[in-house]
């Protein structure tokens, strides 16, 4: 609570001034001071000023200070009461004084008496009119307060209804029957769609459900001994629905100029340690995303996704394996945009890691990441630091046509085959240290182009002849998020053509090592 030390001081000064003016009025009355004008006696005027000063002083002295931590209730201020009283007195006095002055100009004495009586009546009428005006203002204020109270009541009723729906839906998520849990998820989705201010809270609830350990399958329905415990089929449907709700309301394709009605902006995701099966976030946009320690089973598709802030995948595992069998799955980040720092530190990619045409506007941290299958970064752009220190590439690593705009470090990185940095370019960054994989270095600027390229130690900067690996160019095109890799790709080509292009990239990597 903040106090106003000057208010009480001003109030005391006003009270002292009121006493002094009242004393002056008393002295003027006893001394027979002349009127300032007709029917405007000096003692009466001084008495009115003293009354106003006394009202101001009492109000400033006795008023309670406001609380700044909440909006103060707009009660009727004493200023308005004082103003209304002064308006009534002044209007009545002024009208009576003017009319009495005019009555004195009448030549006939009887006429003057009659006009004086009329002047008094008219003055009282004016005073009554002023009272009516004040009453009208009070009525308007009372109506405004009533409408505000009704609005608050309607808002409170709406909030209570939302709270009841939210509470009921969250209770359903804890039910032992999958159908009830599904109903709870759809109820939460409806509440979030109709109440934008509650969307982040409901997304947090859905993420919390996905972070919880899933209901295991009955004995005999899962995998063989020694394999990870499988998920109950009904629970799998519930979790797929939860993932689908997030996907449907975070999706806004770059080919759509207008934001979809179902899109939820400025949403943070926290799926730390979650077990996610066949996650499809193609064309999704999110603010902060935390997938640290998560386990991705089946495909994990973030193609053309946009991460507006920090994205954390540290310690996550992309298994590429699901209980229903084998498929050509991948961790897809093709064409993704990372506007904040992105962390893949100690992430394990057991399946193909596809970062083609991805854009890293800030730091991309892949320290101690493990790539068990092919790592494809063709055409990616690192505007910030690209750190792959101590990373392990157990298969081909393709960095063709990559642009490195900041620092870059491959210190301690282990490659099963020689990495392919063909046609990769390096931007000017004074004072930034870069360390490349063994066998590669930055070319000089003697060609006059001003572009720094990565070349092999023997001076070659282009891919060996005889192969063409320049196939896949990213074309923004919608694709079903639930399709595994091989049925569709983000570059508009067929799965077979894309696989052939990847094999050509990998062939150059093998050629570099031979």
C-alpha positions in Angstrom: 0.0 0.0 0.0 1.5 3.3 -1.1 0.6 6.4 1.0 0.5 10.0 -0.2 2.3 12.2 2.3 1.4 15.4 0.5 -2.4 14.8 0.6 -2.7 15.1 4.4 -0.5 18.2 4.5 -2.7 19.9 1.9 -5.8 19.0 3.8 -4.4 20.5 7.0 -3.4 23.7 5.1 -7.0 23.9 3.6 -8.5 23.6 7.1 -6.3 26.4 8.5 -7.1 28.6 5.5 -10.8 27.9 6.0 -10.6 29.0 9.6 -8.8 32.2 8.6 -11.3 33.0 5.9 -14.2 32.3 8.3 -12.6 34.7 10.8 -12.3 37.3 8.1 -16.0 36.9 7.2 -16.9 37.4 10.8 -14.8 40.5 11.1 -16.2 41.9 7.8 -19.8 41.3 9.0 -19.2 43.1 12.3 -17.4 46.0 10.7 -20.3 46.5 8.2 -18.1 45.9 5.1 -19.8 47.2 1.9 -21.2 44.7 -0.7 -19.0 43.8 -3.6 -22.0 44.1 -5.9 -25.8 44.3 -5.5 -26.9 41.4 -3.3 -23.3 40.0 -3.1 -22.2 40.8 0.4 -18.5 40.3 1.2 -19.1 38.4 4.5 -21.4 35.9 2.7 -18.9 35.4 -0.1 -16.1 34.8 2.4 -18.3 32.4 4.3 -18.9 30.4 1.1 -15.2 30.3 0.4 -14.5 29.2 4.0 -17.1 26.3 3.6 -15.4 25.1 0.4 -11.9 25.2 1.9 -13.2 23.3 5.0 -14.8 20.6 2.8 -11.6 20.2 0.8 -9.5 20.0 3.9 -11.7 17.5 5.6 -11.8 15.3 2.5 -8.0 15.3 2.0 -7.3 14.7 5.7 -9.8 11.9 6.3 -9.7 10.2 2.9 -8.1 6.7 2.9 -5.2 6.0 0.6 -5.8 3.7 -2.4 -4.4 0.3 -2.8 -2.2 0.1 -5.9 -2.2 -3.7 -6.1 -5.8 -3.8 -7.3 -8.2 -1.6 -9.2 -10.0 0.7 -6.7 -13.8 0.5 -6.5 -15.2 3.7 -8.1 -17.2 4.9 -5.1 -18.8 8.3 -5.1 -15.9 10.7 -4.4 -16.3 13.5 -1.8 -15.2 15.8 -4.6 -18.4 15.1 -6.4 -20.5 15.7 -3.3 -18.8 19.0 -2.7 -19.1 20.1 -6.3 -22.8 19.3 -6.3 -23.4 21.3 -3.1 -21.4 24.3 -4.5 -23.3 24.1 -7.8 -26.7 24.2 -6.1 -25.8 27.1 -3.7 -24.0 29.2 -6.4 -26.7 28.8 -9.0 -29.5 29.6 -6.5 -27.6 32.6 -5.1 -26.6 34.0 -8.5 -30.1 33.7 -9.9 -31.7 35.4 -6.9 -29.0 38.2 -6.8 -29.5 39.1 -10.5 -33.3 39.1 -10.3 -33.3 41.2 -7.1 -31.0 43.7 -8.7 -33.4 44.0 -11.6 -36.3 44.3 -9.2 -34.7 47.3 -7.6 -34.8 49.2 -10.9 -38.6 49.1 -11.0 -40.0 52.7 -10.5 -43.1 51.6 -8.6 -42.6 50.4 -5.0 -45.4 47.9 -5.2 -44.0 46.6 -8.4 -40.6 46.2 -6.8 -42.1 44.1 -3.9 -43.8 41.9 -6.4 -40.6 41.5 -8.5 -38.6 40.7 -5.4 -41.0 37.9 -4.4 -40.7 36.6 -8.0 -37.0 36.8 -7.8 -36.9 34.7 -4.6 -39.3 32.1 -6.2 -37.2 32.0 -9.4 -34.0 31.6 -7.3 -35.5 28.7 -5.5 -36.7 27.2 -8.8 -33.1 27.5 -10.2 -31.8 25.7 -7.0 -34.4 23.0 -7.5 -33.3 22.6 -11.1 -29.7 22.3 -10.0 -30.7 19.6 -7.5 -32.5 17.8 -10.3 -29.4 18.0 -12.5 -27.3 16.5 -9.7 -29.9 13.8 -9.2 -29.9 13.0 -13.0 -26.1 12.6 -12.9 -26.4 10.3 -9.9 -29.0 8.2 -11.8 -26.7 7.9 -14.8 -23.9 6.8 -12.5 -26.2 4.3 -10.8 -27.1 2.8 -14.2 -23.5 2.6 -15.2 -22.7 0.8 -11.9 -25.6 -1.6 -12.5 -24.4 -2.5 -16.0 -20.8 -3.0 -14.8 -22.1 -5.3 -12.0 -24.1 -7.3 -14.5 -21.0 -7.6 -16.8 -18.9 -8.8 -13.8 -21.6 -11.3 -12.9 -21.8 -12.6 -16.4 -18.0 -12.9 -16.5 -17.9 -14.7 -13.2 -20.6 -17.1 -14.4 -18.7 -17.8 -17.5 -15.5 -18.4 -15.6 -17.3 -20.7 -13.2 -18.7 -22.7 -16.1 -15.3 -23.0 -17.7 -13.8 -24.1 -14.4 -16.5 -26.7 -14.0 -15.9 -28.1 -17.5 -12.1 -28.0 -17.0 -12.3 -29.8 -13.7 -14.7 -32.4 -15.0 -12.5 -33.0 -18.1 -9.3 -33.3 -16.1 -11.1 -35.8 -13.8 -12.0 -37.8 -16.8 -8.3 -38.0 -17.8 -7.7 -40.0 -14.7 -10.4 -42.5 -15.4 -9.5 -46.2 -15.8 -11.6 -46.5 -19.0 -10.0 -45.3 -22.3 -13.4 -44.1 -23.6 -13.8 -41.7 -20.7 -10.2 -40.4 -21.1 -11.0 -39.7 -24.8 -14.1 -37.8 -23.8 -12.0 -35.7 -21.4 -9.5 -34.8 -24.1 -12.2 -33.7 -26.5 -13.9 -31.7 -23.7 -10.6 -29.9 -23.0 -10.1 -29.2 -26.7 -13.5 -27.6 -26.9 -12.9 -25.5 -23.8 -9.6 -24.3 -25.2 -11.0 -23.5 -28.6 -13.8 -21.3 -27.1 -11.6 -19.7 -24.4 -8.2 -18.5 -25.8 -7.0 -17.3 -22.4 -7.1 -20.9 -21.1 -5.4 -22.5 -24.1 -1.9 -22.7 -22.6 -3.2 -24.2 -19.3 -5.1 -26.9 -21.2 -2.1 -27.6 -23.4 -0.1 -28.0 -20.2 -2.6 -30.6 -19.0 -2.4 -32.5 -22.3 1.4 -32.4 -22.2 1.3 -33.6 -18.6 -0.8 -36.6 -19.6 1.7 -37.5 -22.3 4.6 -37.2 -19.9 3.0 -39.7 -17.5 3.9 -43.4 -18.0 1.5 -45.0 -20.4 -0.8 -47.9 -19.4 1.1 -51.1 -20.2 -0.3 -53.8 -22.4 -1.7 -57.0 -20.8 0.7 -59.9 -20.4 1.0 -61.8 -23.7 0.1 -58.7 -25.8 3.4 -57.0 -25.7 6.8 -57.8 -27.1 9.0 -60.7 -26.1 11.1 -60.7 -23.0 13.9 -58.3 -22.9 12.2 -55.7 -25.0 10.6 -52.5 -23.7 7.2 -52.8 -22.2 4.5 -52.1 -24.9 1.6 -49.8 -24.6 -2.0 -51.0 -24.1 -3.8 -50.6 -27.5 -6.6 -48.5 -26.0 -4.1 -46.3 -24.2 -2.3 -45.9 -27.5 -5.4 -44.5 -29.0 -5.8 -42.1 -26.2 -2.2 -40.8 -26.5 -2.6 -40.6 -30.3 -5.7 -38.4 -29.8 -3.8 -36.2 -27.4 -0.9 -35.8 -29.9 -3.5 -35.2 -32.6 -5.1 -32.4 -30.7 -1.8 -30.6 -30.3 -0.9 -31.2 -33.9 -4.3 -29.9 -35.2 -4.2 -26.7 -33.3 -0.5 -25.9 -33.8 -0.6 -26.4 -37.6 -0.4 -23.4 -39.9 1.2 -24.3 -43.2 3.4 -21.7 -44.8 1.3 -22.0 -48.0 -1.7 -20.6 -46.1 -1.6 -16.8 -46.1 -4.3 -16.5 -43.5 -4.1 -18.0 -40.0 -6.5 -20.9 -39.6 -9.3 -20.5 -37.1 -8.3 -23.6 -35.3 -4.7 -22.4 -34.8 -3.6 -21.6 -31.3 -0.7 -19.0 -31.3 2.0 -18.5 -28.7 1.8 -22.0 -27.3 4.6 -23.6 -25.2 5.1 -27.4 -25.2 6.7 -29.3 -22.4 7.0 -33.0 -23.3 10.2 -33.6 -21.3 10.6 -37.3 -20.9 7.4 -38.2 -22.7 7.0 -41.4 -24.7 5.7 -40.3 -28.1 4.5 -42.8 -30.7 4.2 -41.8 -34.4 4.4 -38.0 -33.7 3.5 -35.9 -36.7 4.1 -32.1 -36.2 4.4 -31.2 -39.9 3.8 -27.5 -40.5 3.3 -26.8 -36.8 4.3 -23.6 -35.1 5.1 -23.3 -31.4 6.9 -20.9 -29.2 9.0 -22.9 -26.8 9.3 -26.6 -27.2 10.9 -29.0 -24.6 11.4 -32.6 -25.7 14.4 -33.3 -23.5 14.7 -36.9 -22.6 11.7 -37.8 -24.7 11.4 -41.2 -26.5 10.1 -41.1 -30.1 8.8 -44.4 -31.4 7.9 -44.8 -35.0 8.4 -41.8 -37.2 8.9 -38.3 -35.7 8.0 -35.6 -38.2 8.7 -31.9 -37.7 9.0 -31.1 -41.4 8.5 -27.4 -42.1 7.8 -26.8 -38.4 8.6 -23.4 -36.9 10.1 -23.0 -33.4 9.8 -19.4 -32.4 11.9 -19.7 -29.2 14.2 -22.2 -27.6 13.7 -25.8 -28.7 15.2 -28.6 -26.4 15.7 -32.1 -27.6 18.7 -32.9 -25.4 18.9 -36.5 -24.3 15.9 -37.5 -26.5 15.9 -40.9 -28.3 14.5 -41.3 -31.8 14.1 -45.1 -31.9 12.3 -45.5 -35.3 10.9 -48.7 -33.9 7.3 -49.5 -32.9 5.6 -52.5 -31.5 3.6 -53.1 -34.7 6.6 -53.9 -36.9 9.4 -52.4 -38.9 9.1 -49.5 -41.3 11.4 -46.9 -43.0 10.9 -44.3 -40.4 13.0 -41.2 -39.8 13.4 -38.2 -37.6 12.2 -35.5 -40.0 13.2 -31.8 -39.6 13.2 -31.1 -43.3 12.6 -27.4 -43.9 12.2 -26.7 -40.2 12.9 -23.2 -38.9 14.5 -22.7 -35.4 14.4 -19.0 -34.5 15.9 -19.6 -31.0 18.6 -21.8 -29.7 18.1 -25.5 -30.4 19.7 -28.2 -28.4 20.2 -31.8 -29.6 22.9 -32.4 -27.0 23.4 -36.2 -26.3 20.4 -36.9 -28.5 20.3 -40.4 -30.1 19.1 -40.8 -33.6 18.6 -44.6 -34.1 17.0 -43.8 -37.4 17.8 -41.5 -40.3 18.1 -37.8 -39.2 16.8 -35.5 -41.9 17.6 -31.8 -41.5 17.7 -30.9 -45.2 16.9 -27.2 -45.9 16.5 -26.6 -42.2 17.3 -23.1 -40.9 19.0 -22.4 -37.6 18.8 -18.7 -36.9 20.7 -19.0 -33.6 22.9 -21.7 -32.1 22.4 -25.3 -33.1 24.0 -27.6 -30.5 24.6 -31.2 -31.4 27.4 -31.9 -28.9 27.7 -35.6 -28.1 24.8 -36.5 -30.3 24.7 -40.0 -31.8 23.6 -40.6 -35.4 23.3 -44.3 -35.9 21.9 -44.0 -39.4 22.4 -41.4 -42.1 22.6 -37.7 -41.0 21.4 -35.5 -43.8 22.0 -31.7 -43.5 22.0 -30.9 -47.2 21.1 -27.2 -47.9 20.7 -26.4 -44.2 21.6 -22.9 -42.9 23.3 -22.2 -39.6 23.1 -18.5 -39.0 24.5 -19.0 -35.5 26.9 -21.4 -34.1 26.9 -25.0 -35.4 28.4 -27.2 -32.6 28.9 -30.9 -33.3 31.7 -31.5 -30.8 32.2 -35.1 -29.8 29.2 -36.2 -31.9 29.2 -39.7 -33.3 28.2 -40.4 -36.9 28.0 -44.1 -37.3 26.8 -43.9 -40.9 27.1 -41.4 -43.7 27.1 -37.6 -42.9 26.0 -35.3 -45.7 26.6 -31.5 -45.2 26.4 -30.6 -48.9 25.5 -27.0 -49.7 25.2 -26.1 -46.0 25.8 -22.5 -45.1 27.7 -21.8 -41.9 27.2 -18.2 -40.8 28.6 -18.3 -37.3 31.0 -20.5 -35.4 31.4 -24.2 -36.2 33.0 -27.0 -34.3 33.5 -30.6 -35.2 36.2 -31.1 -32.6 36.1 -34.7 -31.3 33.4 -35.7 -33.8 33.8 -39.3 -35.0 32.7 -40.3 -38.5 32.3 -43.9 -39.7 32.9 -42.6 -43.3 34.3 -39.3 -44.5 31.7 -36.5 -44.2 30.5 -34.8 -47.4 30.9 -31.0 -47.2 30.7 -30.5 -51.0 29.7 -26.9 -52.0 29.3 -25.9 -48.3 29.9 -22.1 -47.8 31.2 -20.2 -44.8 30.1 -16.6 -44.0 32.4 -13.9 -42.7 32.4 -13.8 -38.8 35.4 -11.9 -37.5 36.7 -13.3 -34.2 34.7 -16.6 -34.6 36.6 -19.8 -34.3 35.8 -22.8 -36.5 37.1 -26.3 -36.5 36.2 -28.7 -39.3 36.4 -32.4 -39.8 39.7 -33.9 -40.7 40.3 -33.5 -44.5 38.3 -30.3 -44.9 39.4 -26.7 -44.8 38.2 -23.2 -45.8 39.2 -22.1 -49.3 40.9 -18.8 -50.0 39.2 -15.8 -51.7 41.5 -15.6 -54.7 38.6 -16.3 -57.1 37.2 -12.8 -56.5 33.7 -14.1 -55.6 34.0 -13.2 -51.9 32.5 -16.6 -51.0 34.4 -18.9 -48.7 33.8 -22.6 -49.5 34.9 -25.7 -47.8 37.2 -27.8 -49.8 39.1 -31.0 -49.2 42.8 -30.8 -48.3 43.6 -31.8 -51.9 41.8 -28.6 -53.1 38.7 -30.2 -54.5 35.5 -28.4 -53.6 32.9 -30.1 -55.8 31.5 -33.6 -55.7 33.3 -36.3 -57.7 32.0 -36.7 -61.3 29.9 -39.5 -62.4 27.1 -39.0 -59.8 24.3 -36.5 -59.5 23.2 -35.9 -55.9 21.4 -32.6 -56.6 17.9 -34.1 -56.5 15.9 -32.9 -53.6 14.8 -29.3 -53.5 12.2 -28.4 -50.8 8.8 -27.5 -52.1 6.4 -26.3 -49.4 3.6 -28.8 -49.8 1.2 -30.2 -47.3 1.6 -33.8 -46.3 -0.3 -36.0 -43.9 1.5 -36.0 -40.6 0.7 -39.7 -39.9 2.4 -41.1 -43.0 5.7 -42.8 -42.4 8.7 -41.9 -44.5 8.8 -43.6 -47.8 5.2 -42.9 -48.7 5.7 -39.2 -49.0 8.5 -36.7 -48.7 8.5 -32.9 -48.0 10.2 -32.1 -51.4 7.3 -33.2 -53.5 9.1 -36.3 -54.9 8.2 -39.9 -54.3 9.7 -42.0 -51.6 11.8 -44.0 -54.0 13.2 -40.9 -55.7 14.1 -39.4 -52.3 15.8 -42.5 -51.1 17.8 -42.6 -54.4 18.9 -38.9 -53.8 19.9 -39.8 -50.2 21.9 -42.7 -51.5 23.7 -40.4 -54.0 24.6 -38.0 -51.2 25.9 -41.0 -49.2 27.8 -42.2 -52.2 29.8 -39.0 -52.3 30.6 -39.4 -48.7 32.0 -42.9 -49.4 33.8 -41.5 -52.4 35.4 -38.9 -50.2 36.7 -41.6 -47.9 38.1 -43.8 -50.6 
